[in-house]
Amino acid sequence: MEGRVLVVEPSRPLRKALIHVFERRGYLVVPAENAAEAYRLPHRFHCGVFGDQLPDASAISLAGWFLAEQRVQCVVFFGQSEDVDVRLRASNLGSFVCRDEGVHRLERVVAESLALRTRRVANGEGGLNYWQMIGTASDSGLRRRQ
């Protein structure tokens, strides 16, 4: 599998483990410790993997921005939140994998998300951008940067 994967995770040991898992699968991995670091990255990514305990921003808001700016094609959250509202908002953007399910489950979900995105592009669907998926900016609590 080829592709560029953004991993935004504040825990250094977990970030390193995720880098290892995705690089072993053949992805080019670009890590970020927090939202500020992720925002500064100049790249576009095939997939973004977002931890749910970021110290400086909501992972959902960060992922929404990356989708809205077309900087990622698909998003996967890897977290431990049991809040139903958080999981529902995350599922509006992409997939949510509970940390208890493990890194290998995350690896499979990322591969499946990328495969689905590839099929949609091949079929001429192109996929929906973030604002089309959620309706309007006021529905999400997010605002597009001008």
URJOBEL-V966267 format. One record per residue. OMEGA is omega in radians with two decimals (none if undefined). BURIAL is 1 if it has 9 or more other C-alpha atoms within 8 Angstrom, else 0. D_FIRST is the distance of its C-alpha to the first C-alpha in Angstrom with 1 decimal. Layout:
# URJOBEL-V966267
((OMEGA:BURIAL:D_FIRST) (OMEGA:BURIAL:D_FIRST))
This chain:
# URJOBEL-V966267
((3.08:0:0.0) (3.08:0:3.8) (3.12:1:6.8) (-3.10:1:10.1) (3.02:1:11.3) (3.07:1:15.1) (3.10:1:16.6) (-3.06:1:20.4) (-3.10:1:22.2) (-3.13:1:25.7) (-3.09:0:25.7) (3.14:0:24.8) (3.13:0:24.1) (3.11:0:21.8) (3.13:1:20.0) (3.12:0:19.6) (3.13:0:18.3) (3.08:1:15.7) (-3.13:1:14.6) (-3.12:0:14.5) (-3.09:1:12.4) (3.08:1:9.7) (3.10:1:9.9) (3.13:0:9.9) (3.07:0:6.5) (3.12:1:5.5) (2.93:1:6.6) (-3.04:1:9.9) (3.06:1:12.4) (-3.10:0:15.8) (3.00:1:18.3) (-3.11:1:21.6) (-3.07:1:24.5) (-3.10:1:26.1) (-3.12:1:26.5) (3.12:0:28.6) (-3.13:1:26.0) (3.13:1:23.2) (-3.08:0:25.6) (-3.11:0:26.1) (-3.08:0:22.6) (-2.97:0:22.5) (2.89:0:18.8) (-3.04:0:17.1) (3.04:1:14.0) (-3.13:1:11.4) (3.03:1:12.4) (3.07:1:15.4) (-3.02:1:16.2) (2.98:1:20.0) (-3.05:1:22.3) (-3.11:1:25.5) (-3.13:1:28.1) (-3.06:1:27.9) (-2.99:0:31.2) (3.13:0:31.7) (3.01:1:30.4) (3.10:1:29.4) (3.14:1:25.6) (3.10:1:26.1) (3.13:1:28.0) (3.12:1:25.4) (3.11:1:22.5) (3.10:1:24.9) (-3.14:1:25.7) (3.08:1:22.1) (-3.11:1:21.7) (3.14:1:25.1) (-3.11:0:24.5) (3.11:1:21.2) (2.99:1:19.5) (3.12:1:16.8) (3.08:1:15.5) (-3.06:1:15.3) (3.03:1:16.9) (3.07:1:16.9) (3.13:1:20.0) (-3.00:1:20.3) (-3.11:1:24.0) (-3.12:0:27.2) (3.05:0:29.3) (3.13:0:31.5) (-3.09:0:33.0) (3.14:0:32.6) (3.12:0:33.0) (-3.14:1:30.1) (3.11:1:27.8) (3.11:0:29.0) (3.11:1:28.5) (-3.10:1:25.0) (3.04:1:24.2) (-3.11:0:25.5) (-3.06:1:22.7) (-3.12:1:19.7) (3.05:1:19.2) (3.08:1:21.1) (3.11:1:20.2) (-3.13:1:23.3) (3.11:1:23.0) (3.13:0:25.0) (3.03:1:22.2) (-3.09:0:20.2) (-3.12:1:17.0) (3.04:0:15.2) (3.08:1:16.3) (3.13:1:15.0) (3.13:1:11.5) (-3.12:0:11.7) (3.09:1:13.3) (3.13:1:10.8) (3.12:0:8.0) (3.13:0:11.1) (3.12:1:12.2) (3.12:1:9.4) (3.11:0:9.5) (3.12:0:13.3) (3.13:1:13.3) (3.11:0:11.6) (-3.14:0:14.2) (3.13:1:17.0) (3.14:1:16.5) (3.14:0:16.4) (3.10:0:19.5) (-3.13:0:21.2) (3.12:0:21.5) (3.13:0:19.9) (3.11:0:20.2) (3.02:0:23.0) (-3.04:1:23.6) (-3.06:1:24.8) (3.06:1:28.5) (-3.11:0:28.2) (-3.03:1:26.5) (-3.12:1:29.3) (-3.12:0:32.2) (3.12:0:34.0) (-3.11:1:33.8) (3.09:0:36.9) (-3.00:0:35.2) (-3.01:0:32.5) (-3.13:0:34.8) (3.05:1:32.6) (3.10:0:33.8) (3.08:0:32.0) (-3.13:0:32.6) (none:0:35.0))
